[in-house]
Amino acid sequence: MEITEVRIFLKDSVDKKLKAYATVTFDNSFVVRNIKIIEGSGGLFIAMPSRKIKQPCPKCGFRNEARSKYCNQCAGPLPLVSQPISAEAQAQDMQSEHKDIAHPITQQFREYLQKKVFDAYEQEKQKGGVSPASV
């Protein structure tokens, strides 16, 4: 599978961790939008598009976002999820609130995708963010 186009959409805020969004086209046939470019403690990384996990209300069955205290449909209290103690457990718990919509299966493809996205990101930063970069 070949990446045929990468479009970068820079974010304005300088001090935030989210640097840009990417839209990637594969084989001129398939598009993945909302890949995030994030500045982490170890440098830049990409985060694949994800959605929040939902849990059903025991009273009415309405699906609410994880960690909600009350149902958005019937206003009934939702079961409490135990809070993790360590910082590492909290970070892992926060990650488990989201589920990737699309993601690379192999490490080799993840590295290929990340390199293409980072190359386009650097080109876009040099241009000043006027238009999307193509790779």
Sequence and secondary structure as in RCSB ss.txt:
>XXXX:A:sequence
MEITEVRIFLKDSVDKKLKAYATVTFDNSFVVRNIKIIEGSGGLFIAMPSRKIKQPCPKCGFRNEARSKYCNQCA
GPLPLVSQPISAEAQAQDMQSEHKDIAHPITQQFREYLQKKVFDAYEQEKQKGGVSPASV
>XXXX:A:secstr
  EEEEEEEE S SSSSEEEEEEEEETTTEEEEEEEEEEETTEEEEE  EEE EEE TTT  EEETT SB TTT 
 B        SHHHHHHHHHTTEEESS  SSHHHHHHHHHHHHHHHHHHHHHTSSS    
